[in-house]
Amino acid sequence: MFRTTDLARVIVATADVEAAVATFRKNFGFDARPEAGGTLPDARSASLGIAAAEIEFAAPSESGSPLDAFLAERGPGLFEIVLEVDDLEAAAIELAERGLDVARGSTADGRPKLLLSPAQTNGARIALVPAA
C-alpha cells in the first residue's frame, strides 16, 4: 500500500506570473525571491516556498496546452495539487484497482508523475510524484 508523504506544491494558473507573485508577496509576506522554473513542461512559472511546500504560479507558454485550455475555460485559479507518495508504482496500481483513471506524465525536469481525473476527485486536478 502506498502512502502520501507530503504536499509538494499547489499550482495556480495565471496569465501573468510576475503579477501573481507580487500579489502573494505583498499580501502574505513572502520574503524570499521567487524561484524561476517549475514543474509543468509547457509553462512559464515561478514558485514561492512555504515550509516544505511551494506555491507555483504558471502561465502557458504554448497555445493548446492543458494549462492554456484551463485558463480559457475557467480563468485564473487553482490548477493542480501535487502530492508526494512513497511508491509511485504502487499508487498507480492501487488507484486503478479502486476504479480511478490514472494517466502517466512527467514534470518539466523529466520526473514521472501520475495524473488523476478531476471528474473522480471532486473537481480537483491531482498529480502524484515520487517523494524527493
Summary of the structure (lengths in Angstrom):
residues: 132
radius of gyration: 14.8
end to end distance: 18.5
largest distance: 44.8
contacts: 380
relative contact order: 0.22
helix: 26%
strand: 39%
